[in-house]
Amino acid sequence: MTAGLVISAPASGVGKTTLTLALARAWRNRGLKVQCLKSGPDYIDPAFHAVATGRASVNIDSWAMSGEAIAHLASRGAEADLVLAEGSMGLFDGVATRGVSGTGATADIAEMMGWPVLLVIDPSGQAQTAAAVAAGLRDFRAGVRLAGVVLNRVASPRHEALVRSAMADAGIAVLGALPRRAEIALPKRHLGLVQAEEQVQIDGLIDEAARFVAEHVDLDAVLRSARDWSPQSAARSLDITPPGQRIALARDAAFSFVYPHMLEAWRAAGAEIVTFSPLADEGPEANADVCWLPGGYPELHAARLASNTRFLGQLRAFAEMKPVHGECGGYMVLGAALTDADGVRHAMAGLLGLETSYAKRRMHLGYRLAELATAMPGHGPGARLRGHEFHYSTIVAQPDTPLAVVRDATGAIVAETGSRRGNATGTFFHLIAEDR
């Protein structure tokens, strides 16, 4: 029987990811099969999950996905001993307006799947108050059940004893306490997906975290706190339209942000994905039906991309006859120019008139609901798409035909409409699901 457990916290930065990776690896080292999932629109953590478990991880998102879609994605854990769903932000943090099946909060997933929540609590600067926080989270929503807590960054044995006593008085099980120490720092994750040459380093760091957690957390008690779970047998595959039959997908350190479930859904629908590396001066295969440039960090490689004439030439030639689409960073590369953080302007592909700049950082963050005003690969005018936008660039110019009317989670219209010119289209949001 598979068991399910959600790892969450009162806020970001408390240690959810490190604990998730350490627990997953510790149980894997014991011979258990662990399937990780990530609640919310995060491109980075699923790649680390895969390193820790040896199994591909995917995102599940209550704002963008139906309950049936979430159940289908979770069903990949049917052959595992344990499904660990890592939350995002705080347990109840989501948007103000409900989406397809919830607000995007981790609590939605816990209630929907019936999985109890293991809270990571950082009691730094407090003692008994940590129990009040945990009790408040436990009692805030009737459908969410608390499995217990793991204390992180405990200052001393006396500090731990004070917090444990208060938790006991509140009826909350403390399943582990991690003493404060030099943080087990994962490699800087700004490049998105874990690169092959980093795997040995990451494996070592996760092993170190697993040993540390195994010494201070009751792994058996945590495992017992998970709830037995059987996937819904009726869950069908994701209803997502691929952008073409043969898809040329840019894939390297500059183009790494694409949700794993999207690629799986394209393949499940019969599409073939052929990857190429713009950083290696490769262009899309001429016999592909469509070219797709995901997001990533092209601003870190702008000079190199601008000088890769073979990539740019083949991309432009492809776009003369066939559709090309870019998401966020990919959209910027399809544009006229990208100015990096040092204020240096780099000419890009010029298939769209978009100009962006990182000289003055401005964060754009949030869910997006787009209604297409004109076609893009895989979707006609009027299609409604759900996605998420997260970047720090400023729009200098966006002169082409708007691709869509784009709204945030509250329904307010945003300026990042996306663009279309000829066979080239682009959006600032990353596609998560179709809104049917």
C-alpha positions in Angstrom: 0.0 0.0 0.0 1.3 3.4 -0.9 1.3 6.2 1.7 1.1 9.9 1.2 2.5 12.8 3.2 2.8 16.6 2.6 5.8 18.6 3.7 4.9 22.2 4.5 5.7 25.1 6.8 4.4 28.4 8.1 6.4 30.4 5.5 9.1 30.2 2.8 12.7 29.8 3.8 12.1 27.4 6.8 13.8 24.4 5.2 11.1 22.4 3.4 13.2 21.5 0.4 16.2 20.4 2.3 14.0 18.2 4.6 12.1 16.8 1.7 15.3 15.8 -0.1 16.9 14.4 3.0 13.9 12.3 4.0 13.5 11.0 0.4 17.1 10.0 0.2 17.2 8.5 3.7 14.2 6.3 2.9 15.6 5.4 -0.5 18.8 4.4 1.3 16.6 2.0 3.3 15.3 0.4 0.2 12.0 2.3 -0.1 10.6 3.7 -3.3 9.8 7.4 -2.8 7.8 9.5 -5.3 8.1 13.3 -4.8 5.7 15.9 -6.1 5.9 19.7 -5.9 2.8 21.8 -5.1 2.8 25.0 -7.1 4.6 26.4 -10.1 8.2 25.7 -9.3 10.6 24.5 -12.1 13.6 23.9 -9.9 12.7 21.7 -6.9 11.3 18.8 -9.1 14.8 18.3 -10.6 16.3 18.0 -7.2 13.6 15.6 -6.2 14.6 13.4 -9.1 18.2 13.4 -8.0 17.2 12.4 -4.4 14.7 9.6 -5.4 15.8 8.4 -8.8 12.2 9.1 -10.0 10.9 12.0 -12.1 8.9 14.5 -10.1 6.1 16.8 -11.4 4.2 19.8 -10.3 0.6 19.7 -9.0 -1.3 22.9 -8.8 -4.8 23.5 -7.6 -5.2 27.0 -9.2 -4.3 25.7 -12.7 -5.3 22.1 -12.6 -8.5 20.1 -12.0 -8.7 17.6 -9.2 -8.8 14.8 -11.9 -5.5 16.1 -13.4 -3.9 16.3 -10.0 -5.0 12.8 -9.2 -3.6 11.6 -12.5 -0.2 13.2 -11.9 -0.1 11.8 -8.3 -0.9 8.3 -9.6 2.7 8.0 -10.7 3.3 7.1 -7.0 1.1 4.0 -7.3 4.2 1.8 -7.4 6.1 3.7 -4.7 6.1 3.0 -1.0 5.6 6.7 -0.2 4.5 9.9 -2.0 6.1 13.0 -0.6 4.5 16.3 -1.8 6.6 19.3 -1.1 4.6 22.5 -0.5 5.4 26.0 -1.6 5.4 29.2 0.6 3.3 28.7 3.8 0.7 25.9 4.2 -2.3 28.1 3.4 -0.7 30.6 1.1 -2.3 31.0 -2.2 -4.1 33.6 -4.3 -7.2 35.5 -3.2 -9.5 34.2 -6.0 -10.1 30.5 -6.4 -8.9 28.9 -9.6 -9.8 25.5 -11.2 -9.8 23.5 -7.9 -8.3 25.8 -5.3 -6.2 28.8 -4.7 -2.8 27.2 -5.3 -2.2 26.6 -1.6 -0.4 23.5 -0.4 -3.4 23.0 2.0 -5.6 22.4 -1.1 -3.4 19.4 -2.1 -3.4 18.0 1.4 -7.2 18.1 1.7 -7.9 16.9 -1.8 -5.6 13.9 -1.5 -6.3 13.2 2.1 -2.6 13.3 3.0 -1.5 14.6 6.4 0.9 17.5 6.8 4.4 17.3 8.3 5.2 20.9 9.4 8.7 22.2 9.3 8.9 24.8 12.2 11.8 27.1 12.7 11.6 28.3 16.3 14.6 30.7 16.0 13.9 33.7 18.3 11.0 32.0 20.1 10.2 29.0 22.2 6.6 28.2 23.3 5.2 30.6 20.7 6.3 28.0 18.1 3.6 25.7 19.5 1.0 28.4 19.2 1.9 28.8 15.5 1.7 25.0 14.9 -1.6 24.8 16.8 -3.0 27.6 14.7 -2.0 25.9 11.5 -3.5 22.6 12.7 -6.9 24.2 13.6 -7.2 26.7 10.7 -8.9 24.4 8.2 -10.9 21.4 9.3 -10.1 19.3 6.2 -6.3 19.5 6.7 -4.8 17.0 9.2 -1.5 17.6 10.9 0.9 14.6 11.2 3.4 16.4 13.5 6.3 18.8 13.3 10.0 18.7 12.7 11.9 21.5 14.4 14.6 23.1 12.4 17.6 25.3 13.5 17.1 24.6 17.2 19.6 26.6 19.2 20.4 24.3 22.2 19.0 21.3 24.2 17.3 23.7 26.5 15.6 25.5 23.6 14.5 22.2 22.2 13.1 21.1 25.6 11.0 24.3 25.9 9.6 23.9 22.4 8.9 20.2 22.9 7.1 20.8 26.2 4.9 23.4 24.6 4.1 21.2 21.6 3.2 18.3 24.0 0.8 20.6 25.9 -0.8 21.5 22.6 -1.2 17.9 21.6 1.3 18.1 18.7 3.9 15.4 18.0 7.5 16.5 17.6 9.0 13.9 15.2 12.4 15.4 15.0 14.6 18.4 16.0 17.5 19.6 13.8 20.1 21.5 15.7 21.4 24.8 14.3 24.5 24.2 12.2 26.3 25.4 9.1 23.4 25.0 6.6 23.6 22.2 4.2 23.7 24.5 1.1 22.5 23.1 -2.2 24.3 24.5 -5.2 23.0 27.8 -6.4 19.9 26.9 -8.3 19.5 29.9 -10.6 20.1 27.7 -13.6 17.0 25.7 -13.1 17.4 22.0 -14.0 20.3 20.2 -12.5 23.1 19.9 -15.1 24.8 16.5 -15.6 28.2 17.7 -14.3 26.6 18.9 -11.1 25.0 15.5 -10.2 27.9 14.1 -8.2 28.1 17.3 -6.0 24.4 17.3 -5.5 24.3 13.6 -4.6 26.9 14.2 -2.0 25.0 17.2 -0.5 21.8 15.2 -0.4 23.5 12.3 1.2 25.0 14.6 3.9 21.5 16.0 4.5 20.0 12.5 4.7 22.6 11.4 7.3 22.0 14.6 9.4 18.2 14.2 9.3 18.4 10.5 10.1 20.3 11.3 13.2 17.8 13.8 14.5 14.4 12.8 13.0 12.4 9.6 13.9 12.1 8.3 10.3 9.9 5.4 11.4 7.5 7.7 13.2 7.3 10.0 10.2 6.6 7.1 7.9 3.9 5.9 10.3 2.3 9.3 10.2 1.8 9.1 6.4 -1.7 8.0 5.3 -2.4 4.9 3.2 -3.5 5.9 -0.2 -4.7 4.3 -3.4 -4.7 6.3 -6.6 -8.0 6.8 -8.4 -8.2 4.1 -11.0 -10.4 6.3 -13.2 -7.9 9.1 -13.5 -7.2 9.7 -17.2 -4.3 11.3 -18.9 -3.9 15.1 -19.0 -6.0 16.7 -21.7 -3.3 18.9 -23.2 -2.8 19.7 -26.9 0.8 19.4 -28.1 1.9 22.3 -30.3 2.9 19.9 -33.1 3.6 16.3 -34.1 7.4 16.7 -34.1 8.5 19.4 -31.7 12.0 21.0 -31.8 12.6 21.9 -28.1 15.5 24.2 -27.0 17.1 22.5 -24.0 20.3 23.7 -22.2 21.4 25.9 -19.3 19.7 28.9 -21.0 16.4 27.2 -21.8 15.6 24.8 -18.9 12.3 26.0 -17.6 9.5 23.8 -18.8 7.1 21.8 -16.6 7.8 18.1 -16.8 4.0 17.3 -17.0 3.7 19.3 -20.2 6.4 17.3 -21.9 4.8 14.1 -20.7 1.4 15.2 -21.9 2.8 16.0 -25.3 4.4 12.6 -25.6 1.3 10.9 -24.3 -0.7 12.6 -27.1 1.7 11.1 -29.7 4.1 14.0 -30.2 7.8 13.5 -30.7 10.2 15.9 -28.9 13.7 16.6 -30.5 16.0 18.7 -28.4 18.7 21.2 -29.5 21.1 23.5 -27.7 21.2 27.2 -28.7 24.2 27.6 -26.4 26.0 25.0 -28.5 25.0 27.0 -31.6 22.4 24.4 -32.7 19.2 25.3 -34.4 15.9 23.5 -34.7 15.7 20.5 -37.0 14.3 21.5 -40.4 11.9 18.5 -40.4 10.2 19.5 -37.2 6.7 20.8 -37.3 7.2 23.5 -34.6 10.0 25.1 -32.6 9.5 25.8 -28.9 11.9 27.9 -26.8 11.2 27.5 -23.1 12.1 29.9 -20.4 15.4 29.9 -18.5 18.2 32.4 -18.1 19.1 33.7 -21.5 20.2 37.0 -19.8 23.1 35.2 -18.3 24.2 33.9 -21.7 23.0 36.9 -23.9 26.4 37.6 -25.5 27.0 34.0 -26.4 23.5 33.6 -27.9 23.8 36.9 -29.8 27.1 35.6 -31.4 25.8 32.1 -32.2 25.0 32.8 -35.9 24.2 29.2 -36.8 21.5 29.0 -34.1 20.0 32.4 -35.1 20.2 31.7 -38.8 18.5 28.3 -38.5 15.9 29.7 -36.2 15.0 32.5 -38.6 14.9 30.1 -41.5 12.6 27.8 -39.6 10.3 30.6 -38.8 9.9 31.6 -42.4 7.8 28.5 -43.0 6.8 27.0 -39.6 5.6 28.2 -36.2 8.1 29.2 -33.5 7.0 29.9 -29.9 8.9 31.2 -26.9 8.0 31.3 -23.2 9.4 34.1 -21.0 13.2 33.8 -21.6 12.5 32.1 -24.9 10.1 35.0 -25.8 12.9 37.4 -25.0 15.3 35.6 -27.4 12.7 35.7 -30.2 12.6 39.5 -29.7 14.8 42.3 -31.1 17.1 42.8 -28.2 17.9 41.9 -24.6 19.8 44.3 -22.3 21.7 42.5 -19.5 22.2 43.5 -15.9 25.3 45.4 -16.8 23.4 47.6 -19.3 24.8 45.9 -22.4 22.3 45.6 -25.2 22.5 42.3 -27.2 20.7 41.8 -30.5 18.5 38.7 -30.5 16.6 36.8 -33.2 14.4 39.7 -34.3 11.5 37.5 -35.1 9.4 39.7 -32.8 9.9 43.3 -31.9 10.0 42.7 -28.1 12.9 44.5 -26.3 13.6 43.6 -22.6 16.1 44.9 -20.1 17.6 43.6 -16.8 19.5 46.9 -16.2 16.7 47.8 -13.7 15.3 44.7 -12.1 11.6 44.5 -11.7 9.9 41.4 -10.4 6.8 40.0 -12.3 5.3 37.2 -10.4 1.9 35.4 -10.4 -0.6 33.2 -12.0 -1.9 34.1 -15.5 -5.1 33.3 -17.3 -4.8 34.1 -21.0 -7.5 34.3 -23.7 -5.8 34.1 -27.1 -6.7 36.9 -29.5 -4.8 35.1 -32.2 -3.5 31.6 -32.7 -0.3 30.1 -31.2 1.1 26.6 -31.7 -1.5 24.1 -30.6 -4.2 26.6 -29.8 -6.6 28.8 -31.8 -8.1 32.2 -31.1 -10.3 32.2 -28.1 -8.5 29.4 -26.3 -8.0 29.9 -22.6 -4.7 29.0 -21.1 -3.5 28.9 -17.5 0.1 29.6 -16.6 2.6 31.4 -14.3 4.9 34.3 -14.8 8.1 34.9 -12.9 10.9 37.1 -14.2 12.9 40.3 -13.4 13.0 41.9 -16.8 11.5 45.2 -17.9 9.6 45.6 -21.1 11.3 48.3 -23.2 9.1 47.7 -26.3 6.3 45.2 -27.2 5.2 46.5 -30.6 3.7 43.5 -32.3 0.1 42.2 -32.4 -0.9 41.2 -28.9 -1.2 37.5 -28.6 -3.8 37.4 -25.8 -5.7 39.3 -23.2 -3.9 38.2 -20.0 -5.2 38.5 -16.5 -3.8 37.8 -13.1 -5.4 35.6 -10.5 -7.7 38.4 -9.4 -8.9 39.0 -13.0 -7.0 42.3 -13.4 -5.5 42.7 -16.9 -1.7 42.7 -17.1 0.5 44.5 -19.6 2.4 41.3 -20.6 0.1 40.3 -23.4 2.5 38.3 -25.4 3.1 38.9 -29.1 2.6 37.6 -32.6 4.4 38.4 -35.9 4.2 36.1 -38.8 4.9 32.5 -37.6 6.5 33.7 -34.3 4.6 33.9 -31.0 5.6 34.4 -27.5 4.3 34.8 -23.9 5.8 35.9 -20.6 3.9 33.2 -18.8 4.8 29.5 -18.8 1.9 27.3 -19.8 0.7 24.9 -17.1 -2.8 23.8 -18.3 -5.6 24.5 -20.8 -8.7 26.0 -19.3 -11.5 23.9 -20.6 
